[in-house]
Amino acid sequence: MRVSIYYGTCFDRDFHKVTIANGFSKNTDVIVVKRFDHKLDITHPKLKEIYMHNDLIFTKKLSDKVIHDTEQWLEVPFVLLLKYWYNWDNSLEKNNKEMRKRYEAISKYVVFWKSFFKKYRPNVFVTTMESTFPEIVSIEVAKKLGIKVIIVNSGRIGNTFLLYNDKFLPIYWRKISQHEKKTYYESIRKRYRTKAEPESMNLSNDVNNYVDFTPFGIKNKLIDFLRYRKNYKKMHTIDKLRTLSPFQLFKKVSTGIFRRTYASFFYENFDYQKEKFIFFPLHYTDEAALSYQEAFLDQFELITKISKCLPLDVFLVVKPHPHWRCMDIPISKIKELKSNPRIKFISPDVNVYKLINFSKGVVTINSTTGFEALALDKPIITFGHDFYADPNIAKTIYDLNYLPEAIRDMIDGKLKINNKKLSEFFSIYYKHLIFIKGRMGLYVDITEEDGRAVAKNIEEYITSSKKSF
């Protein structure tokens, strides 16, 4: 069995991948492909490190024909790969010289990954969900060559991992008994009926550090900035094309802090226990689950369209992401939300479970809130391709002409959930979650036991699916 792992999607958030790599059994060959040239803390006896930028392809200048042919081979437009990145600067598209630099960089990554996969032929390629072209290219090349992709990301329940495929859908391979279906379903329902606060509060605490201006907080910000600057300077030149410079990062964080403060003056008081409303939780815009997985959907355009489908006595309640609190939302969008009389733009501090329970239903793209709504027996309408976009448990809209009818059915209580299918949905999902003892947040810190648990799940999946590999 051979597993390859991509390391280095972030400067200081990928250490858990080394823990997972070390967790594989001694009979498994593990190859870690690194974006950064530093020694990893390796204990696995059959683990090989490869620094990708040592490959000669990154020293060559490619012709326009090679770039064109590489794009044709991959069958994904290079400009689309760039626009998947939520930090992409659209103004660069008018600069032919800068665009060519990036097209050439993408081509080099394609050539590298193509050569790597053909040479080592791993059973699976393990990575995480990212939206920058080196990461996306690795997934697309693996798919093109028939290499199975496993994306290791957090589950929708706090402090869990889950294995996803290249479409970011959960990977299921275990059988489940009727007793397990009942037990797991009731476990999830009980979990959300007794919870007082949302999952992943570690993430919220991490984000709050951005607005910590105590002497201790300022000191930590300075240390983090200097470390980022040092790492950025050591990066390979080609890699800087997918990374914010220290100045850009400082500007982004500063802008985010201003947005967060500005938005706090616009939150409305809304009596959600007396008024009729539909709930739309704002998605965090700066993440791959939206920019890459749902690249052609704009949540603010959707919100405007939804508001036009509401009866006079029904409002659309829009709640900012509880962790980021509008740091990711342009001021112009905040003003649009506030100025629309059919929308109630409320504080992120309002309890999400109470909002779900008092609402007529939840409308979402791929938010965790959609998952939570189902656990609380509330109907959902989704526009995305998330794993709960199942016609048996959710109303999925791919044609906006059907939106007014779906909204009306939600308000009238005609959107029904198939409880049997919902039980199957939750139970099979729960059975494949990997509960960990470590910490999940902006920074993932897992134990060696957690690493072995994730690695074991990957090996188990490979073994159970060996006929298809």
C-alpha positions in Angstrom: 0.0 0.0 0.0 1.3 3.4 -0.9 0.0 6.8 0.2 1.1 10.3 -0.9 0.4 13.4 1.2 0.6 17.0 0.2 2.2 19.1 2.9 2.4 22.9 3.0 -1.0 24.4 2.2 -0.4 26.9 5.0 2.8 28.1 6.8 1.9 26.9 10.2 -1.4 24.9 9.9 -0.2 21.7 8.3 1.7 20.1 11.2 -1.2 17.7 11.8 -0.5 16.1 8.4 2.9 15.0 9.7 1.2 13.4 12.7 -1.2 11.6 10.3 1.7 10.5 8.1 3.6 9.1 11.1 0.4 7.2 12.1 0.3 4.8 9.1 1.2 1.2 9.7 4.8 0.1 9.1 3.8 -1.8 6.0 2.5 1.3 4.3 4.8 3.4 2.1 4.2 7.1 2.8 5.5 9.9 0.5 5.1 13.5 1.7 5.4 16.1 -1.0 6.5 19.4 0.6 5.8 23.0 -0.5 8.4 24.3 2.0 12.0 23.3 2.3 12.3 22.4 5.9 12.8 19.1 7.7 9.7 17.3 9.0 9.5 15.5 12.3 9.3 12.0 10.8 9.1 8.8 12.8 7.5 6.5 10.3 10.1 3.9 9.1 9.0 4.0 5.4 8.3 7.7 4.9 10.0 9.6 2.1 10.1 13.4 1.9 10.1 15.2 -1.5 10.6 19.0 -1.7 8.7 19.7 -4.9 10.6 22.8 -5.9 13.8 20.8 -6.3 12.3 19.4 -9.5 14.1 20.8 -12.6 10.8 21.9 -14.1 10.7 24.9 -11.8 14.0 26.1 -13.2 12.9 26.1 -16.8 11.1 28.7 -18.9 8.1 27.3 -20.8 7.0 28.4 -24.2 3.5 29.6 -24.9 2.8 26.3 -26.8 3.8 24.2 -23.8 1.5 26.3 -21.6 -1.3 25.9 -24.1 -0.8 22.2 -24.4 -0.7 21.7 -20.7 -4.0 23.5 -20.2 -5.5 21.3 -23.0 -4.2 18.2 -21.2 -5.6 19.2 -17.8 -8.9 20.2 -19.4 -9.4 23.0 -16.8 -9.1 26.7 -17.9 -6.1 28.2 -16.1 -7.9 31.5 -15.5 -10.6 29.5 -13.6 -7.9 28.0 -11.4 -6.7 31.5 -10.5 -10.2 32.8 -9.8 -11.0 29.9 -7.4 -8.7 31.7 -5.0 -10.7 34.0 -2.7 -7.8 36.4 -2.6 -7.5 36.6 -6.3 -6.9 40.2 -7.6 -9.2 40.6 -10.6 -7.3 43.7 -11.8 -4.3 41.4 -12.7 -6.4 40.0 -15.6 -5.7 43.2 -17.6 -1.9 42.6 -17.2 -0.7 40.1 -19.8 2.8 39.9 -18.3 1.5 39.0 -14.8 -1.1 36.6 -16.1 1.5 34.8 -18.2 3.6 34.3 -15.0 0.8 32.6 -13.4 -0.1 30.5 -16.4 3.5 29.3 -16.6 3.5 28.6 -12.8 0.3 26.5 -13.2 1.9 24.6 -16.1 4.9 23.8 -14.1 2.8 22.4 -11.2 0.9 20.3 -13.7 4.1 18.9 -15.1 5.5 18.2 -11.7 2.4 16.4 -10.4 2.0 14.5 -13.6 5.5 13.2 -13.3 5.2 12.5 -9.6 2.0 10.4 -9.9 3.3 8.5 -12.9 6.5 7.6 -11.1 5.2 6.6 -7.7 1.6 5.5 -8.5 0.2 5.9 -5.0 -3.1 4.1 -4.0 -4.4 7.4 -2.8 -3.4 11.1 -2.8 -4.1 12.8 0.6 -4.6 16.5 0.8 -6.9 19.2 2.3 -9.5 21.5 0.8 -7.8 24.6 -0.5 -8.5 27.1 -3.3 -5.1 28.1 -4.6 -3.8 26.7 -7.9 -0.9 24.4 -6.6 -3.4 22.5 -4.4 -6.2 22.4 -7.0 -3.7 21.3 -9.7 -2.6 18.4 -7.6 -6.2 17.2 -7.2 -7.0 17.7 -10.9 -3.9 15.9 -12.1 -4.6 13.0 -9.7 -8.1 12.7 -11.0 -6.9 12.9 -14.6 -4.5 10.0 -14.0 -7.0 7.9 -12.1 -5.4 8.4 -8.6 -8.0 8.3 -5.9 -8.1 11.6 -3.9 -8.8 11.7 -0.2 -9.4 15.2 1.4 -8.9 15.1 5.1 -11.0 17.9 6.6 -13.0 18.6 9.7 -16.5 17.1 10.1 -19.7 19.0 10.7 -19.6 17.9 14.3 -17.0 19.6 16.5 -13.5 18.0 17.0 -13.9 15.5 14.2 -12.2 14.6 11.0 -13.9 13.1 8.0 -12.5 11.7 4.7 -13.9 13.4 1.6 -13.5 12.6 -2.1 -12.4 15.0 -4.9 -15.9 16.5 -5.0 -15.7 17.2 -1.3 -18.4 14.6 -0.5 -18.0 12.2 2.4 -16.4 8.9 1.7 -18.5 6.0 3.0 -17.4 2.4 2.9 -18.6 0.8 6.2 -21.8 -1.1 6.5 -24.2 -0.1 9.2 -26.7 -2.1 11.2 -30.3 -1.2 12.0 -29.3 -0.8 15.7 -26.5 1.6 14.7 -28.9 3.6 12.6 -31.2 4.2 15.5 -28.4 4.8 18.0 -26.4 7.2 15.9 -29.5 9.1 14.7 -30.7 9.6 18.3 -27.2 10.6 19.3 -27.1 13.4 16.8 -30.6 14.6 17.6 -29.8 14.7 21.3 -26.5 16.5 20.7 -28.2 19.4 19.0 -31.3 19.6 21.3 -29.1 20.0 24.3 -26.3 22.2 23.0 -26.2 25.8 24.2 -23.6 27.1 21.7 -22.4 26.2 18.1 -19.7 23.8 17.3 -16.0 24.7 16.7 -15.8 27.5 19.3 -12.0 27.1 19.2 -12.2 28.7 15.8 -14.2 31.6 17.2 -11.6 32.1 20.0 -8.8 32.0 17.4 -10.4 34.7 15.3 -11.1 36.9 18.3 -7.3 37.2 18.7 -7.4 39.4 15.7 -9.2 42.1 17.7 -7.2 41.6 20.9 -5.4 44.9 21.3 -4.1 44.4 24.9 -0.3 44.6 25.3 -0.2 40.8 25.2 -2.4 40.7 22.1 -0.3 43.3 20.2 2.9 41.4 21.1 1.5 38.2 19.7 0.4 40.0 16.5 3.9 41.3 16.0 5.4 37.9 16.6 3.0 36.3 14.1 3.6 39.0 11.5 7.4 38.7 11.8 7.2 34.9 11.5 4.9 35.2 8.4 7.4 37.7 6.9 10.3 35.4 7.5 8.5 32.4 6.0 7.4 34.5 3.0 11.0 35.5 2.3 12.1 31.9 2.3 9.4 30.8 -0.1 10.2 29.7 -3.6 9.6 32.6 -6.1 6.9 30.7 -8.0 5.1 30.0 -4.8 4.7 33.6 -3.9 2.2 33.9 -6.8 -0.3 32.1 -4.7 0.4 33.7 -1.4 -0.4 37.1 0.1 2.7 39.2 0.7 3.2 40.5 4.3 1.8 43.9 3.3 -1.2 42.4 1.6 -1.9 40.2 4.7 -1.6 43.2 7.0 -4.0 45.2 4.8 -6.4 42.3 4.7 -6.5 41.8 8.5 -6.7 45.5 9.1 -9.6 45.8 6.7 -11.3 42.8 8.3 -11.1 44.4 11.7 -12.6 47.6 10.4 -15.4 45.7 8.7 -16.1 43.8 11.9 -16.4 47.0 13.9 -18.4 48.8 11.2 -20.9 46.0 10.9 -21.6 46.0 14.6 -23.4 49.3 14.3 -25.8 47.9 11.8 -27.2 44.9 13.5 -30.9 45.0 14.0 -33.0 44.0 17.0 -35.5 41.4 15.8 -38.0 39.5 17.8 -37.5 36.1 16.3 -39.9 34.5 18.8 -42.9 36.5 17.5 -42.1 37.3 13.8 -42.3 34.9 10.9 -39.0 34.5 9.1 -36.7 32.3 7.0 -33.1 32.0 8.2 -30.0 32.5 5.9 -26.7 32.0 7.7 -23.9 34.0 6.0 -21.1 31.7 4.8 -17.5 32.6 5.4 -16.5 33.9 2.0 -12.7 33.4 2.4 -12.7 29.6 2.3 -12.4 26.9 -0.4 -15.8 25.4 0.5 -17.4 28.5 -1.1 -14.8 30.0 -3.6 -13.7 26.6 -5.0 -16.6 24.2 -4.3 -19.3 26.7 -5.3 -17.3 29.1 -7.5 -20.3 30.2 -9.6 -22.6 31.1 -6.7 -22.7 34.5 -5.0 -24.4 34.4 -1.6 -25.3 38.1 -1.7 -27.1 37.8 -5.0 -28.9 34.8 -3.7 -30.0 36.7 -0.6 -31.4 39.5 -2.7 -33.3 37.0 -4.9 -34.7 35.2 -1.8 -35.9 38.4 -0.3 -38.0 39.1 -3.5 -39.8 35.8 -2.9 -41.1 36.5 0.5 -44.7 37.4 1.5 -45.3 40.7 3.2 -45.4 39.2 6.7 -42.3 37.1 6.4 -38.7 38.3 6.7 -35.3 36.9 5.7 -33.1 36.9 8.7 -29.4 37.1 7.8 -26.8 36.3 10.4 -23.1 36.9 9.9 -20.7 33.9 10.4 -20.3 33.6 14.2 -16.5 33.3 14.1 -15.6 35.9 11.5 -18.3 38.5 12.3 -18.2 40.2 8.9 -14.4 40.5 8.7 -14.7 38.9 5.2 -17.7 41.0 4.0 -17.2 44.2 2.0 -18.7 47.3 3.4 -20.9 47.7 0.3 -22.4 44.3 0.9 -23.1 45.2 4.6 -24.9 48.4 3.4 -27.0 46.4 0.9 -28.1 43.9 3.5 -29.1 46.7 5.9 -30.9 48.8 3.3 -33.2 45.9 2.1 -36.5 46.2 4.0 -37.2 42.5 3.6 -34.0 41.6 5.3 -33.2 41.6 9.0 -29.4 41.8 9.5 -28.8 40.6 13.0 -26.0 40.1 15.4 -23.8 37.0 15.1 -24.2 36.6 18.9 -27.9 35.5 18.5 -28.1 31.8 19.4 -28.2 29.8 16.1 -30.2 26.9 17.5 -33.0 29.3 18.7 -33.0 30.9 15.3 -33.4 27.6 13.6 -36.1 26.4 16.0 -38.2 29.6 15.6 -37.7 29.9 11.8 -39.9 28.5 9.1 -36.8 26.9 7.7 -33.2 27.5 6.7 -31.8 28.5 3.3 -28.1 27.8 2.7 -25.4 27.0 0.1 -23.3 24.6 2.0 -23.2 25.9 5.6 -23.0 23.7 8.7 -26.2 25.4 9.8 -28.0 23.4 7.1 -26.8 20.2 8.8 -27.8 21.5 12.2 -31.3 22.5 10.9 -31.9 18.9 9.7 -30.8 17.6 13.2 -33.5 19.9 14.6 -36.2 18.7 12.2 -36.3 22.0 10.2 -36.7 22.0 6.4 -33.8 23.4 4.4 -33.4 24.8 0.9 -29.9 24.6 -0.5 -28.3 26.0 -3.7 -25.0 24.1 -3.3 -23.6 20.7 -3.9 -23.0 19.8 -0.3 -23.5 16.2 0.9 -27.0 17.1 2.4 -28.2 18.3 -1.0 -30.3 15.1 -1.2 -33.8 15.3 -2.5 -35.0 13.0 0.3 -34.0 15.4 3.0 -33.5 18.8 1.4 -34.9 21.0 -1.4 -32.1 21.7 -3.8 -32.5 24.6 -6.2 -30.5 24.6 -9.4 -33.0 26.6 -11.4 -34.0 29.9 -9.7 -37.4 29.8 -11.5 -38.4 27.2 -8.9 -37.3 29.4 -5.9 -40.6 31.2 -5.3 -42.5 27.9 -5.1 -39.9 26.4 -2.8 -40.0 29.4 -0.5 -43.8 29.3 -0.4 -43.8 25.6 0.4 -41.3 26.2 3.2 -43.5 28.9 4.8 -46.6 26.8 4.4 -45.0 23.8 6.0 -45.2 21.7 2.8 -41.5 20.9 2.6 -41.4 17.5 4.2 -38.4 15.5 5.4 -38.3 11.7 4.9 -37.5 10.6 8.4 -36.3 7.2 7.4 -33.9 8.7 4.8 -32.8 11.3 7.4 -32.0 8.6 9.9 -29.9 6.8 7.3 -28.2 10.0 6.3 -27.2 10.9 9.8 -26.2 7.4 11.0 -23.9 6.6 8.0 -22.3 10.1 8.4 -21.8 9.6 12.1 -20.3 6.1 11.7 -17.5 7.6 9.5 -16.6 10.5 11.7 -13.2 10.4 13.3 -13.5 11.8 16.8 -10.2 13.3 18.0 -8.7 14.4 21.4 -6.7 17.2 19.9 -7.8 20.8 19.1 -9.6 22.0 16.0 -9.6 25.7 15.1 -7.6 28.0 12.9 -4.7 25.9 14.1 -5.1 22.1 14.2 -3.1 20.4 17.0 -3.8 16.6 17.1 -2.3 13.9 19.3 -0.4 10.9 18.0 -3.4 8.8 18.8 -5.5 11.1 16.6 -3.0 10.7 13.8 -3.1 6.9 14.0 -6.9 7.1 13.9 -7.0 9.1 10.7 -4.3 7.0 9.1 -6.2 3.8 10.1 -9.4 5.1 8.4 -7.5 5.8 5.2 -5.9 2.4 5.2 -9.2 0.7 6.0 -10.9 2.6 3.1 -8.1 1.6 0.7 -8.3 -2.1 1.8 -12.1 -2.2 1.5 -12.0 -0.6 -1.9 -8.9 -2.3 -3.3 -10.9 -3.8 -6.2 -11.6 -0.3 -7.5 -8.0 1.0 -7.1 
